[in-house]
């Protein structure tokens, strides 16, 4: 009887190797798409955070440069604020109005309207979308309030945003005293 020398793999060995390679690719495929989806969500949140940071920075500059005179028709409400401001980028005063509106999906969005007081030109756009709740709060007499009847007593304005079970509270101090031009 002669001994046969094996020169290759059996069918069972090839099938086992194929299954192992397939399992390895399946695990790599799942891991790749899991990491890809996580990266996409993180980038989306970072973009949203960057947009929010830029808006809050602009909001802060506008509130800090608010012109506080009794004749200004300042409106402070939990869903609307309106005031005249003059920032370093504008050589003339403008009226800024922030309004919270409900969307059809029962979310809230914040709209910003800017009115040029010299030419009556105005434009508006959405600055924050798809929030569960957006409110303005006003600091006066040592207490944060959602409504105030004497805007001249407000020391700071806070923006309270609820989105996806997260709460953001951003307070901004108002500089300058209320001036009555008729008393001068």
SVG drawing of the C-alpha trace seen along z (x, -y; Angstrom):
<svg xmlns="http://www.w3.org/2000/svg" viewBox="-49 -120 53 122">
<polyline fill="none" stroke="black" stroke-width="0.4" points="0.0,0.0 1.3,-3.4 0.9,-6.5 -0.7,-9.4 0.9,-12.8 -1.5,-15.6 -1.1,-18.5 -3.7,-21.1 -6.7,-21.8 -9.8,-19.7 -13.2,-21.1 -14.1,-21.4 -10.9,-23.4 -11.8,-25.8 -15.4,-26.2 -14.2,-26.9 -11.7,-29.5 -14.4,-31.1 -16.8,-31.3 -14.1,-32.8 -13.2,-35.4 -16.9,-36.2 -17.4,-36.7 -14.3,-38.9 -15.7,-41.1 -19.1,-41.2 -17.7,-42.4 -15.5,-45.0 -18.5,-46.2 -20.7,-46.7 -17.9,-48.5 -17.1,-50.7 -20.7,-51.9 -21.2,-52.3 -18.1,-54.5 -19.2,-56.4 -22.7,-57.1 -21.3,-58.2 -18.8,-60.5 -21.6,-62.0 -23.7,-62.6 -20.8,-64.2 -20.1,-66.5 -23.7,-67.5 -23.8,-68.4 -20.5,-70.3 -22.0,-72.3 -25.1,-73.0 -23.0,-74.0 -20.9,-76.3 -24.0,-78.0 -25.4,-78.4 -22.1,-79.9 -22.0,-82.4 -25.6,-83.4 -25.2,-83.8 -22.1,-85.9 -24.0,-88.2 -27.0,-88.3 -24.7,-89.2 -23.1,-92.1 -26.5,-93.5 -27.9,-93.4 -24.8,-94.9 -25.0,-97.8 -28.7,-98.4 -29.7,-102.1 -31.7,-102.6 -34.0,-105.7 -37.5,-105.9 -38.9,-106.8 -37.5,-103.7 -40.6,-101.4 -38.6,-98.5 -40.6,-95.3 -39.6,-92.6 -41.8,-89.5 -41.1,-85.8 -41.6,-85.2 -40.6,-88.6 -37.9,-91.2 -37.5,-94.3 -34.9,-97.1 -32.7,-99.6 -29.0,-98.9 -25.8,-100.2 -23.0,-97.8 -19.4,-98.5 -20.2,-97.1 -23.1,-99.5 -22.5,-103.3 -26.2,-103.9 -28.9,-102.5 -31.1,-99.6 -34.1,-98.0 -33.7,-94.3 -36.7,-92.1 -36.4,-88.5 -39.6,-86.5 -40.4,-82.9 -42.8,-81.1 -44.4,-77.7 -43.7,-75.4 -46.1,-72.9 -44.2,-70.1 -45.0,-71.7 -41.4,-72.9 -40.3,-76.4 -38.0,-78.6 -36.4,-82.0 -36.7,-84.6 -34.5,-87.7 -35.7,-90.9 -33.5,-93.9 -34.9,-97.3 -32.8,-100.1 -34.2,-103.2 -32.9,-105.6 -34.2,-103.9 -37.0,-101.7 -35.4,-98.7 -35.9,-95.5 -35.1,-91.8 -35.7,-88.8 -34.5,-85.2 -34.5,-82.2 -31.6,-81.9 -32.6,-78.8 -34.9,-76.0 -36.5,-72.8 -36.3,-73.5 -38.7,-72.1 -39.0,-75.5 -37.4,-79.0 -38.0,-81.7 -36.6,-85.1 -36.1,-85.8 -35.4,-89.2 -33.3,-89.9 -34.7,-92.6 -34.7,-93.2 -32.6,-90.1 -35.0,-87.7 -35.3,-86.1 -38.8,-86.7 -40.5,-85.7 -42.4,-89.0 -41.6,-92.4 -43.7,-95.5 -40.9,-98.0 -38.2,-97.4 -36.0,-100.2 -35.5,-98.1 -34.0,-95.1 -30.4,-94.5 -29.9,-91.4 -31.7,-89.3 -31.4,-85.5 -32.2,-83.2 -33.5,-79.8 -33.5,-77.0 -34.7,-73.5 -33.6,-71.1 -33.6,-67.2 -33.7,-67.0 -30.9,-69.6 -31.2,-73.0 -29.2,-76.0 -29.4,-79.2 -27.5,-82.2 -27.6,-85.4 -26.4,-88.8 -25.9,-91.9 -27.4,-95.1 -25.0,-98.1 -26.0,-101.7 -28.7,-103.5 -32.1,-104.5 -32.0,-108.1 -34.9,-110.5 -34.1,-113.3 -36.8,-115.6 -35.2,-115.7 -32.0,-117.2"/>
</svg>
